Amino acid sequence: MSDYDRIAEAIAFIASRVNRQPRLQDVAAHLHISPFHFQRLFCRWAGVTPKRFLQVLTLERGKQLLKESRPLLEVSDSLGLSSGSRLYDHFVHLEAVTPGEYKKGGAGLTIKYAVHDTPFGKAFIAITSKGVCSLLFLEGVDRNGALADLRTKWPHAAIHEDRHRTRAVIQAIFGRHNKPDRPLSLYVSGTNFQVSVWKALLQIPSGTVASYSQVASAIGHPGAARAVGLAVGANPVALLIPCHRVIQQCGKLGGYRWGEIRKQAIHAWESARHE
């Protein structure tokens, strides 16, 4: 069992009892390890204590963050292709596939992929010369399924496994010490509406949140919260396009394409680092 598997099990236990504020001993007993080893494991993974982690899972905190986030998405006039956002001390640059490129189905494009371990479990990543085109946590789908989806989306591209090149990108995304000296680029395919939503998500700083209706208002479609939810769910690049920062209006974290427990883990993991 990986560190993340243990952490995920602990988070599920904590989240189901968040109103009762479970003790360190209770969580450790659930995992069948000593409190000392659980505390050490958790601090190594999250960088904070379990008690601090528990504080960022509360509904009241979610409500407060939503109140504070209102001015953060006033970006309707600044959603150009070059808009970027701070994420773990580096920038993300998003480029959308043009209609002409989409029609070619990836002809002339080389895509390199691999599966790597991350703080949130195994992830499938695919990169091109223009940037990351896919980053998926393997939740409910295996490596072959992720690869099949990639081939469907880019039927005419040359697709090869390359652990070395993709590992460098994974380290740039998740590494605590090796920060890239240039923006991380994304190369994504989606409808105009989806791309506008994904760009808006880049404007939500790490450690903060926004509601679906706030994102809808930010892109000039204040009544399209449901459509925004569908676009959020279609996000092709986990974490870098931070769909995990979109939560329900009531303050609950809500669903996540790669599992609610993983969303709780990511949300609390980065929130604890930015407060």
C-alpha positions in Angstrom: 0.0 0.0 0.0 1.4 3.4 -1.1 1.6 6.5 1.2 -1.3 8.0 -0.8 -3.4 4.8 -0.3 -3.0 5.1 3.4 -3.6 8.8 3.4 -6.7 8.4 1.3 -8.1 5.9 3.7 -7.3 8.2 6.6 -9.0 11.1 4.8 -12.1 9.1 4.1 -12.2 8.2 7.8 -11.7 11.8 8.9 -14.1 13.2 6.4 -16.9 10.9 7.5 -16.4 12.0 11.1 -15.3 15.6 10.6 -18.0 17.0 12.9 -16.8 14.8 15.7 -13.2 15.8 15.3 -11.6 12.4 15.4 -8.4 12.0 17.5 -5.0 11.0 16.2 -5.3 7.7 18.0 -8.7 7.0 16.4 -7.4 7.5 12.8 -4.2 5.5 13.5 -6.2 2.6 15.0 -8.4 2.6 11.8 -5.2 2.2 9.7 -3.8 -0.4 12.1 -0.6 1.6 12.8 0.7 3.4 15.8 -0.2 7.1 16.4 3.5 7.9 16.1 3.9 6.2 12.7 0.7 7.8 11.4 1.7 11.3 12.5 5.1 10.8 10.8 3.5 9.4 7.6 0.9 12.2 7.5 3.4 15.0 8.0 5.8 13.5 5.4 3.0 13.5 2.8 1.0 16.6 3.7 3.7 18.8 5.3 1.2 19.6 8.1 -0.2 17.7 11.1 -3.4 15.7 10.9 -5.0 18.3 13.2 -4.2 21.2 10.9 -5.4 19.1 7.9 -8.7 18.5 9.7 -9.3 22.2 10.1 -9.4 22.7 6.3 -12.0 20.1 5.7 -14.8 21.9 7.6 -17.9 23.2 5.9 -17.5 26.5 7.7 -14.1 27.0 6.2 -15.5 26.3 2.7 -18.2 28.9 3.2 -15.7 31.5 4.4 -13.4 30.9 1.4 -16.3 31.4 -0.9 -17.1 34.7 0.6 -13.5 35.8 0.2 -13.2 34.6 -3.4 -15.8 36.9 -4.9 -13.4 39.4 -6.4 -10.9 36.7 -7.5 -12.9 35.7 -10.6 -13.5 39.2 -12.0 -11.6 38.2 -15.1 -14.1 38.4 -17.9 -12.0 40.9 -19.7 -8.7 39.2 -19.2 -9.3 35.6 -20.4 -6.9 35.8 -23.4 -4.9 32.8 -24.6 -1.8 34.0 -22.7 -3.5 34.3 -19.3 -1.6 32.5 -16.6 -2.0 31.7 -12.9 0.2 31.0 -9.9 0.2 27.4 -8.9 2.7 26.0 -6.4 5.0 28.9 -7.2 5.1 28.4 -10.9 3.0 29.6 -13.9 0.7 27.7 -16.2 0.2 28.8 -19.8 -2.8 27.4 -21.6 -3.0 27.1 -25.4 -6.2 25.8 -27.0 -6.2 23.5 -30.1 -7.4 25.5 -33.1 -10.3 24.3 -35.3 -7.8 23.5 -38.1 -5.6 21.5 -35.7 -8.6 19.7 -34.3 -9.7 18.7 -37.8 -6.3 17.1 -38.5 -6.7 14.9 -35.4 -3.1 15.3 -34.3 -1.5 14.6 -37.7 2.1 15.7 -37.5 2.0 15.8 -33.7 4.2 13.5 -31.4 2.7 12.7 -28.0 4.8 11.1 -25.3 3.1 9.4 -22.3 3.8 7.4 -19.2 2.3 6.6 -15.8 4.0 8.0 -12.7 3.5 7.9 -9.0 2.4 11.3 -7.5 1.4 12.4 -4.0 -2.2 11.6 -5.0 -1.6 8.2 -6.5 -0.7 7.0 -10.0 -1.2 9.5 -12.8 -1.2 9.2 -16.6 0.5 12.1 -18.3 0.8 12.9 -22.0 2.9 15.7 -23.4 3.5 17.3 -26.8 6.1 19.9 -28.0 3.4 22.5 -27.2 2.7 21.4 -23.7 0.8 18.9 -21.5 -2.3 17.6 -23.3 -3.4 15.1 -20.6 -2.9 14.5 -16.9 -5.3 12.0 -15.4 -5.3 10.2 -12.0 -6.0 6.6 -12.6 -9.3 6.5 -10.7 -11.7 4.0 -12.2 -9.6 3.6 -15.4 -6.3 1.7 -15.9 -3.3 2.7 -18.0 -4.7 1.0 -21.1 -8.0 2.8 -20.8 -6.3 6.2 -20.5 -4.1 5.4 -23.5 -7.1 4.3 -25.6 -8.8 7.6 -24.7 -5.7 9.5 -25.8 -5.6 7.7 -29.1 -9.3 8.4 -29.7 -8.8 12.1 -29.1 -5.6 12.3 -31.2 -6.2 9.5 -33.8 -3.5 10.6 -36.3 -0.8 11.6 -33.8 2.4 9.5 -33.2 2.1 8.3 -29.7 5.0 6.8 -27.8 5.8 5.9 -24.2 8.6 8.0 -22.7 9.1 7.8 -19.0 12.2 10.0 -19.0 10.7 13.1 -20.7 7.4 12.8 -18.8 9.1 12.3 -15.4 10.7 15.7 -15.8 7.3 17.3 -16.2 5.9 15.3 -13.2 8.7 16.5 -11.1 8.1 20.1 -12.2 4.5 19.8 -11.2 4.8 17.9 -7.9 8.4 18.5 -6.8 8.8 20.7 -3.7 12.4 21.7 -4.5 12.8 21.6 -8.3 10.7 24.6 -9.5 10.7 25.2 -13.3 12.3 28.4 -14.6 9.6 28.9 -17.3 5.9 28.5 -17.5 4.3 25.0 -17.7 2.4 24.9 -20.9 -0.8 23.1 -21.6 -2.2 22.1 -25.0 -5.8 21.2 -24.7 -8.7 20.5 -27.0 -12.3 21.6 -26.1 -15.2 23.7 -27.2 -15.0 27.5 -26.9 -17.1 27.3 -23.8 -15.0 24.6 -22.2 -11.8 26.5 -22.9 -13.2 29.7 -21.4 -14.1 27.8 -18.2 -10.7 26.2 -18.0 -9.0 29.6 -18.4 -11.2 31.0 -15.7 -10.1 28.2 -13.4 -6.5 29.3 -13.8 -7.5 32.5 -12.2 -8.4 30.8 -8.9 -5.2 31.1 -6.7 -3.9 28.1 -4.8 -5.5 27.8 -1.4 -8.7 29.5 -2.4 -12.0 28.3 -4.0 -14.9 29.4 -6.2 -18.4 28.2 -6.8 -19.7 27.0 -10.1 -22.0 30.1 -10.3 -19.0 32.4 -9.7 -17.1 30.8 -12.5 -20.2 31.1 -14.8 -20.4 34.8 -14.0 -16.7 35.3 -14.6 -17.0 34.0 -18.2 -20.0 36.1 -18.9 -22.7 33.4 -18.6 -24.2 34.0 -15.1 -27.0 31.5 -15.6 -24.8 28.6 -16.8 -23.6 27.1 -13.6 -24.7 23.6 -14.7 -22.9 23.9 -18.0 -19.8 25.1 -16.1 -20.0 22.0 -14.0 -20.0 19.8 -17.1 -17.0 21.7 -18.5 -15.2 21.3 -15.1 -15.9 17.6 -15.3 -14.4 17.4 -18.7 -11.0 19.0 -17.6 -8.3 17.0 -19.4 -5.4 18.2 -17.2 -5.8 17.5 -13.5 -4.3 19.8 -10.9 -2.7 22.2 -13.4 -6.2 23.3 -14.5 -7.4 23.4 -10.9 -11.0 22.1 -11.1 -10.6 20.9 -7.6 -10.9 24.5 -6.4 -14.5 24.7 -7.6 -16.9 23.8 -4.9 -20.6 23.9 -4.2 -22.3 27.2 -3.2 -23.1 25.7 0.2 -19.4 25.3 1.0 -19.2 21.5 0.5 -16.3 20.4 -1.7 -18.6 18.3 -3.9 -17.8 15.8 -6.5 -14.6 15.3 -8.5 -13.8 13.4 -11.7 -11.0 11.5 -10.0 -12.9 10.8 -6.7 -14.1 12.9 -3.8 -11.4 11.6 -1.5 -8.7 12.7 -3.9 -10.4 16.2 -4.2 -10.4 16.5 -0.4 -6.7 15.4 -0.3 -5.6 17.9 -3.0 -7.7 20.8 -1.6 -6.5 20.4 2.0 -2.9 19.6 0.9 -2.5 22.9 -1.0 -4.7 24.9 1.4 -2.5 23.9 4.4 0.5 25.3 2.5 -1.0 28.6 1.6 -2.4 29.8 5.0 
